């Protein structure tokens, strides 16, 4: 055995030398409490990204700004949940906004109003103005003329023209990718009364409730 050098009381003696081919004795850690278990390595902290599952926002600003009634709003949220990339182009409109929306289509098709809306006092009055004013060709000119027509109608007559005026309709931007899937979802929305993917020969996705 190699010679040891005594140390202070309670310390571990270290060999001064060892025989060739042997390793020096290593000091051992002090014993733990009787019956105690070895310390376990701390578990790695879970990543916050792993803990929090991505949830859709409670309120979608793109939908909230549409100012829809409760039935149409629920339908819009249901559609967005199934197809997060859908884009809404129109919701509730006042008379000026309704006139502008119609004008943007009349510019492309002078018979768009009669070909799109059900026959009513309002739709006939609007189409008559377009027919009587062939020289009014820009969107702004047509919108101003149609707004003047709408201003003369009663609320009941306006309600027969467009569900947008009561916040019970929204329009969706037509797309080519997944078009059939999106249309299928729209047709199954709760409270849907009518869905059109063409209006007056133009590609327009319109859902009313």
C-alpha positions in Angstrom: 0.0 0.0 0.0 1.2 3.5 -0.6 2.0 5.8 2.2 -0.7 8.2 3.2 -0.3 11.6 4.7 -2.6 12.3 7.5 -4.9 15.4 7.1 -7.2 17.2 9.4 -9.7 15.2 11.4 -12.7 14.3 9.2 -10.8 14.9 5.9 -10.2 12.2 3.3 -6.6 11.0 3.1 -5.1 11.0 -0.4 -2.4 8.5 -1.3 1.0 10.0 -1.6 1.9 7.4 -4.1 0.5 4.3 -5.7 1.9 1.2 -7.3 2.4 1.2 -11.0 -0.8 0.3 -12.9 -3.2 1.5 -10.2 -5.2 4.7 -10.0 -5.1 7.1 -7.1 -8.1 6.8 -4.8 -10.7 9.5 -5.5 -12.5 11.3 -2.6 -16.1 10.2 -2.4 -19.0 12.7 -1.7 -20.3 12.8 1.8 -23.2 10.4 2.4 -26.8 11.8 2.1 -29.5 11.4 4.8 -30.5 7.9 5.6 -33.3 6.7 3.3 -32.9 9.7 1.0 -33.0 9.4 -2.7 -30.4 10.6 -5.1 -31.2 14.1 -6.5 -32.8 13.9 -9.9 -31.9 16.3 -12.7 -34.4 19.1 -13.0 -36.8 18.6 -15.9 -36.3 20.9 -18.9 -38.7 23.8 -18.8 -41.5 23.3 -21.4 -41.4 25.7 -24.2 -44.2 28.3 -24.0 -44.9 27.6 -27.7 -45.5 24.0 -26.9 -47.8 24.7 -24.0 -50.0 27.2 -25.7 -52.1 25.8 -28.5 -52.8 28.4 -31.1 -56.4 29.5 -30.9 -58.4 31.8 -33.3 -58.9 35.3 -31.9 -62.1 35.8 -29.9 -62.8 38.8 -32.1 -61.7 39.2 -35.7 -61.4 42.8 -36.7 -62.1 42.0 -40.3 -65.5 40.6 -39.4 -66.3 43.1 -36.6 -65.9 46.0 -39.1 -68.6 44.4 -41.3 -71.2 45.5 -38.7 -73.4 42.4 -39.3 -76.5 41.3 -37.4 -76.0 38.3 -35.0 -76.9 35.6 -37.5 -74.7 36.8 -40.3 -71.8 37.5 -37.9 -71.9 34.0 -36.5 -71.9 32.7 -40.1 -68.9 34.8 -41.0 -66.9 33.5 -38.0 -67.9 29.9 -38.9 -66.7 30.5 -42.4 -63.4 32.1 -41.3 -62.8 29.2 -38.9 -63.0 26.7 -41.8 -61.2 28.9 -44.3 -58.9 31.3 -42.5 -57.7 32.9 -45.7 -61.2 34.1 -46.9 -61.5 37.8 -47.5 -64.8 39.7 -46.8 -65.4 42.5 -49.2 -68.7 43.9 -47.9 -71.1 43.8 -44.9 -73.6 46.3 -43.7 -74.0 49.3 -46.0 -75.6 52.7 -45.6 -77.4 54.2 -48.6 -74.2 55.9 -49.9 -72.2 52.7 -49.7 -75.0 50.7 -51.3 -75.2 53.2 -54.2 -71.4 53.0 -54.6 -71.4 49.2 -54.6 -74.1 49.1 -57.3 -72.4 51.8 -59.3 -69.1 49.8 -59.5 -71.0 47.0 -61.2 -73.2 49.2 -63.4 -70.1 50.6 -64.9 -69.4 47.1 -66.2 -73.0 46.2 -67.1 -75.7 48.8 -67.5 -78.4 46.2 -66.8 -76.7 44.8 -63.7 -79.4 46.0 -61.3 -82.3 44.4 -63.0 -80.3 41.2 -63.6 -79.2 41.0 -60.0 -82.0 42.2 -57.7 -85.5 40.8 -57.3 -88.1 43.0 -58.9 -89.2 45.6 -56.4 -90.1 49.3 -56.2 -86.4 50.0 -55.2 -84.8 47.9 -57.9 -87.0 49.3 -60.6 -86.4 52.9 -59.5 -82.6 52.3 -59.6 -82.6 50.6 -62.9 -84.8 53.4 -64.4 -82.4 56.0 -63.3 -79.5 54.2 -65.0 -81.6 53.8 -68.2 -82.7 57.4 -68.1 -79.1 58.7 -67.7 -77.0 57.0 -70.4 -74.4 59.8 -70.4 -73.6 59.2 -66.7 -70.8 56.6 -67.2 -68.3 57.0 -64.3 -68.7 55.3 -61.0 -69.0 58.5 -59.1 -71.7 59.9 -61.4 -73.7 56.7 -61.2 -73.2 56.4 -57.4 -74.5 60.0 -56.9 -77.5 59.4 -59.0 -78.4 56.1 -57.3 -78.0 57.5 -53.9 -80.5 60.2 -54.8 -82.9 57.5 -55.7 -82.4 55.6 -52.5 -82.9 58.7 -50.4 -86.5 58.9 -51.7 -87.3 55.3 -50.7 -88.9 54.2 -47.5 -87.0 51.8 -45.1 -89.4 49.0 -46.1 -88.6 49.6 -49.8 -84.9 49.7 -49.1 -85.1 46.4 -47.3 -86.5 44.8 -50.5 -83.5 46.0 -52.4 -80.6 44.6 -50.5 -80.0 42.6 -47.3 -76.7 44.6 -46.9 -78.7 47.6 -45.8 -79.9 45.7 -42.7 -76.5 44.0 -42.0 -77.8 40.6 -42.9 -75.5 39.9 -45.8 -71.8 39.7 -46.6 -69.8 39.3 -49.7 -66.6 37.2 -50.0 -63.8 37.8 -52.4 -64.0 35.1 -55.2 -60.9 32.9 -55.4 -59.8 30.1 -57.7 -57.9 28.0 -55.1 -60.3 25.8 -53.0 -63.3 27.7 -54.5 -65.6 24.6 -54.4 -64.7 23.9 -50.8 -65.4 27.5 -49.7 -68.7 27.6 -51.6 -69.7 24.3 -50.1 -69.0 25.7 -46.6 -71.0 28.8 -47.3 -74.0 26.8 -48.4 -74.0 24.9 -45.1 -73.8 28.0 -42.9 -76.5 28.3 -40.3 -79.3 30.7 -41.2 -78.3 31.1 -44.9 -81.2 32.2 -47.0 -79.4 32.7 -50.4 -76.0 32.3 -51.8 -75.0 33.7 -55.2 -71.6 33.2 -56.9 -72.6 35.4 -59.8 -74.5 38.6 -60.0 -75.5 40.1 -63.3 -73.0 37.9 -65.1 -70.1 39.0 -62.9 -68.2 36.9 -60.4 -69.6 37.9 -57.0 -69.9 35.7 -53.9 -72.9 37.0 -51.9 -74.4 35.3 -48.9 -77.5 36.6 -47.1 -79.2 35.5 -43.9 
